[in-house]
Amino acid sequence: MEIDSILSGLGAGIVIGLIARIIVPSMQPIGCLMTILIGVVGGAAGGLIGSAANWGFWLTFATQIVIAAVLVAIVAALFRKGDSTP
């Protein structure tokens, strides 16, 4: 794995994670690093699905964003549930 592919994956993860956070309609108690991680995971999962289904760029990109948005909602709910302060 080359350094440019790692950097491009991180860049895509940042963009996908930020778009996913904008789409989810609530305050998310997750930080920037968690957003990037979720974006990378959503991007990888959506990329695999889009590649396997032979989809074009835009449909694959939309799939990556939807997966990342679902992950943001799940992780935010878990973080909120773990916070037991009144």
Secondary structure, 3 states (H helix, E strand, C coil): CCHHHHHHHHHHHHHHHHHHHHHCCCCCCCCHHHHHHHHHHHHHHHHHHHHHCCCCHHHHHHHHHHHHHHHHHHHHHHHHHHCCCC
